[in-house]
Amino acid sequence: MRLLAAFALLATPAAAVADPLTVYNGRLFIPAKVAGVQTEALLDSGAEATIVDPALAKRGGLPEGRATIMKGSGGEASARIVPDVEIEALGVTLHPEAVVVLDLGDLSSRLIKRPTQAIVGRELFDAARLRIDLAGGTIDHADRKAVPPGKQLQLTEHAGIESVPVTVNGKAAQAEFDLGNGSDVMVSQAMVERLGLKVVGRKTGGGIGGEIDRDMVVLERLDVAGATFRDVKAAVDAQPNANELNIGTSILKNFLITADFKERAVWLEPRGEAN
């Protein structure tokens, strides 16, 4: 799920243990604590900041913070920036510079389809090497001294979101590594023009900021970490700062994932049909 935040965040690791992973509607949920309050959080590598619903913020006694406007794929939304909030997830204690307090009611009902009061963002990926198996419903910490299985892909940051190299219709491209995207692959308008893709329909989407309609195209071939996907439906991202592609769980569920943002790499081992 793409989120554009106007501030930097810091994360520090603590003890590491395994925790359950729930996969629902193409999205990942983990147990977490916000300011000591237990909750279920959406895990989103494409979110630059942890997001907390006002109801959870109230339960945790969070201060009012500073008013701001957040930009998302669907537009803009009013939010508050609250500093010095402790987040616990997967046995790691995070101390981000700030969290975003934002009403998650619309996202929960319209997009996520599950009551959600917290979204843990990339801070967790910065703090720990995580091994994620969507098909098996497991998430664990991986040993940084061991070589992970699968193909190593170097991470490149674009507008605060990490991306990996892919090939689409024979052309090299960068695709955002977005575990918060439980919907279609996304492709920028510039990439659509570069590949000469034709619009085949429209589909309703959009994240933070509201609902929007997007053009739909078909990628004849998408190659990711040695796996080939054919006739991939993709939504067109018309935002001027959009990266070339965005791949979410519709693609990443076909891999055993090891992600280590601190080491600037992810490892993808194809599973099942991805072979």
DRENTINU-92223 format. One record per residue (C-alpha): x, y, z; residue in one letter. Coordinates in steps of 0.5 Angstrom, whole numbers, plus 500, padded with zeros to 3 digits. Layout:
XYZA
...
***
This chain:
500500500M
503506498R
504512503L
508518502L
510521509A
513528510A
518526515F
524521517A
523515522L
528511526L
527504528A
532500533T
531492534P
531489541A
529481542A
527477536A
522471537V
517468532A
510470531D
503468528P
502471521L
495472518T
494472511V
487475509Y
484478503N
492478500G
494482506R
499480512L
497481519F
501480525I
500481533P
503488535A
503493541K
502501540V
504504547A
503498550G
496496547V
495490544Q
492490537T
493486530E
497490525A
497490518L
504489516L
506494510D
513494507S
510500502G
508504508A
514509510E
511510517A
507506522T
499509522I
495508528V
487509528D
485515533P
481510537A
487506538L
491512539A
486514545K
487507548R
494508548G
494515551G
497518545L
498526545P
495530540E
501531536G
501536530R
496536525A
498535517T
496532511I
498525508M
498524501K
496517499G
494513492S
487516493G
489523494G
490527501E
487525508A
488529515S
492526520A
496528526R
504526527I
505524534V
513523537P
516518541D
511512541V
513505542E
511500537I
512492539E
512487533A
515480532L
519481538G
522487536V
521494540T
521500535L
522507537H
520511531P
521518531E
514519530A
507515528V
502518524V
495518527V
490517521L
483515521D
483508518L
475506518G
475507510D
481503509L
478498513S
472497510S
473499503R
480496501L
483491507I
476488508K
478487516R
478491522P
484495522T
487500527Q
494499526A
499499520I
506497521V
511500516G
518499513R
521501520E
520493522L
524491515F
529496517D
530493524A
530486522A
531480517R
525477516L
523471513R
516471510I
512465507D
505467505L
503461502A
505457509G
502463513G
509464517T
513469519I
520469523D
527472524H
532470519A
539469521D
543475518R
550470518K
546465514A
545466506V
538466505P
535461500P
533464493G
535470488K
538476492Q
535482489L
538489491Q
534494493L
533501490T
529507494E
524511490H
520516493A
521513500G
519506498I
524500496E
524497489S
527491486V
529490479P
524486474V
523485467T
517487464V
515485456N
523484455G
524491458K
528492465A
524496470A
524497477Q
518495481A
516497488E
516491493F
510493497D
507487501L
501492503G
499492496N
494486496G
491488489S
493488482D
500489480V
501497478M
504500473V
506507472S
503511466Q
510513463A
511505463M
505504459V
507509454E
514506454R
511499453L
506501448G
500498452L
493498451K
488500456V
483494457V
478496462G
477500468R
477498476K
476502482T
482502487G
485507491G
488507498G
489513503I
485519501G
479515498G
477511492E
479512485I
478509478D
484506474R
485504467D
487497467M
492494462V
495487461V
503485462L
504480457E
510477461R
513479468L
520476470D
521477478V
527473481A
527468475G
520466475A
516468469T
508471470F
504471464R
498476462D
498479468V
493484469K
496491472A
492498474A
495504471V
498509477D
497516474A
501519479Q
507523477P
512521482N
510513481A
515508480N
515504474E
511498477L
509496484N
508489486I
504486492G
502480494T
499477488S
506476485I
510476492L
505470495K
509465490N
516466493F
519465500L
521472502I
527474506T
527481507A
533485510D
532493508F
538494513K
542490508E
539493502R
537486499A
531481499V
531474497W
526471493L
525463492E
520461487P
514457490R
509452486G
507455480E
512461480A
517455478N
***
